[in-house]
Amino acid sequence: MPEAARPQAQPTLVAALRRATADLRHAGIDQAGNDARRLLAAVLGLSGAQVLSQPERRLCPEEVERLHRCIVRRRNREPVSRILGEREFYGRSFAISPATLDPRADSETLIEAALERVRREAWLAEPLRILDIGTGSGCLLLTLLCELPNAVGVGTDISEAALQVARNNARRLGVEHRAQWLIRDALEDIGGRFDILVSNPPYVRSDDIAGLEPEVRCFDPWSALDGGDDGLHVFRRIAAGIPSAIPNGWIVLEVGHDQAAAVSGLLESSPSGVEVSNLEVCQDVTGKQRCVAARTRELSICPETPWILSPSAIGCG
């Protein structure tokens, strides 16, 4: 792919935007104008509205060079969120890194599904305990903690680099004292019991990864995408751990567009001791099946296991 043409030394803002848009459009980038405007706004430290309201402002040579580097990266199919190092999710800004999945608007369906079930149970004011498996940037857990001020939670990931991003996001959002971060693989070595389990696990079939868009295939961590031969590897492990981790609460899982029935079946066939009911499939704004929600109920009451995030431990993660 030929390199993007360098604009003149001190173009006006409108000229720079026009050239950046043309470069991205020539490279086959969808929404080239929007991407160019976002990158230009970031380079100049302006809002999108300010970019449009200052057409005659001239860029200094340093700004021209920074914009050029951003446009080259986007032409190479790096997502704008990766270039900027952050992504807006459910109305909040989350830092991301090469170690984390890039949160997408589709996953906001999972947040809506979880909050709807909290309202259904009249749990809005309860001291809920939330578990997020494969937390990445922490966007799921942290969004729920922001929306549910009495809740506390644990986010797990196999990547320490990802957990550090999540810790930093927790601090930025002011909820670090209600979150703990642990290196864990699925539900291995998870102590205690939770009221809500959420997860956007890797669910792409191994053979399908090569066919994903370059923005996903080349920039999201492989470990956050690869769900095994049938895409269900982590779902099986979550289902097997239901009795110990969430015997009496709600499970809300993001799934692939054709996986809802299979994931529902896995949850229903979880080990004995827990009844799984109220299985529901939630659709995203495009009408695609996006997540599966299920209610768990313990069939026999067992002695309470001390929860991993005890009051004395809050803030130590």
VENPE-V79807 format. One record per residue. PSI is psi in radians with two decimals (999 if undefined). Layout:
BEGIN
[[PSI] [PSI]]
END
This chain:
BEGIN
[[2.20] [2.59] [2.58] [2.45] [2.44] [2.25] [2.99] [2.86] [-0.77] [1.20] [2.77] [2.86] [-0.76] [-0.64] [-0.71] [-0.71] [-0.72] [-0.75] [-0.74] [-0.73] [-0.77] [-0.71] [-0.77] [-0.68] [-0.69] [-0.54] [0.01] [0.40] [2.18] [2.58] [0.79] [-0.73] [-0.75] [-0.76] [-0.76] [-0.73] [-0.73] [-0.74] [-0.72] [-0.74] [-0.72] [-0.73] [-0.68] [-0.14] [0.59] [2.89] [2.89] [-0.68] [-0.67] [-0.60] [-0.75] [-0.37] [-0.07] [0.97] [-0.49] [-0.03] [2.44] [2.47] [2.43] [2.87] [-0.64] [-0.69] [-0.68] [-0.76] [-0.72] [-0.73] [-0.74] [-0.77] [-0.69] [-0.73] [-0.70] [-0.75] [-0.73] [-0.63] [-0.51] [0.24] [0.26] [2.24] [2.61] [-0.70] [-0.63] [-0.72] [-0.73] [-0.34] [0.30] [2.77] [2.38] [2.32] [2.13] [0.71] [0.13] [2.68] [2.28] [2.25] [2.52] [2.92] [3.02] [-0.29] [-0.18] [2.66] [2.56] [1.91] [2.47] [2.76] [-0.50] [-0.63] [-0.21] [-0.37] [-0.66] [-0.71] [-0.82] [-0.70] [-0.74] [-0.78] [-0.63] [-0.70] [-0.55] [-0.76] [-0.70] [-0.64] [-0.03] [0.76] [0.09] [-0.60] [0.08] [2.67] [1.28] [2.69] [2.08] [2.40] [2.26] [1.95] [2.18] [0.96] [-0.49] [-2.10] [-0.16] [0.15] [-0.63] [-0.97] [-0.82] [-0.64] [-0.77] [-0.66] [-0.65] [-0.65] [-0.41] [1.51] [-0.25] [0.00] [2.70] [2.86] [2.91] [2.28] [2.33] [2.67] [2.77] [-0.09] [2.08] [-0.61] [-0.69] [-0.73] [-0.57] [-0.65] [-0.76] [-0.73] [-0.78] [-0.68] [-0.66] [-0.72] [-0.76] [-0.60] [-0.07] [0.44] [0.32] [-0.47] [-0.16] [0.15] [2.54] [2.53] [2.24] [2.45] [1.94] [2.68] [1.94] [-2.18] [0.29] [2.30] [0.60] [2.04] [2.62] [3.13] [2.60] [2.75] [-0.55] [2.31] [2.19] [2.64] [2.44] [1.38] [2.92] [2.17] [0.16] [2.33] [2.43] [-0.75] [-0.23] [-0.20] [-0.67] [-0.39] [0.02] [2.80] [2.54] [-0.59] [-0.51] [-0.96] [-0.66] [-0.20] [-0.41] [2.56] [2.33] [-0.69] [-0.37] [-0.09] [-0.71] [1.89] [0.25] [-3.03] [-0.71] [0.07] [0.05] [0.15] [-0.89] [-0.57] [-0.69] [-0.72] [-0.64] [-0.80] [-0.69] [-0.44] [0.09] [-0.83] [-0.60] [-0.59] [-0.70] [1.19] [-0.28] [1.47] [-2.64] [2.45] [2.27] [2.02] [2.32] [2.46] [2.83] [2.84] [-0.38] [0.37] [-0.06] [-0.79] [-0.75] [-0.74] [-0.69] [-0.74] [-0.68] [-0.73] [-0.73] [-0.50] [0.34] [2.81] [2.70] [2.84] [-0.27] [2.32] [2.27] [2.11] [-3.03] [0.67] [2.20] [2.51] [2.24] [2.42] [2.62] [-3.04] [-0.31] [0.00] [0.07] [2.50] [2.12] [-0.56] [2.76] [2.29] [2.47] [2.50] [2.33] [2.48] [2.26] [2.31] [-0.52] [2.37] [2.19] [2.80] [2.42] [2.27] [2.31] [2.34] [2.57] [-0.54] [1.30] [2.80] [-0.63] [-0.32] [-0.19] [2.24] [-0.05] [-0.13] [999]]
END
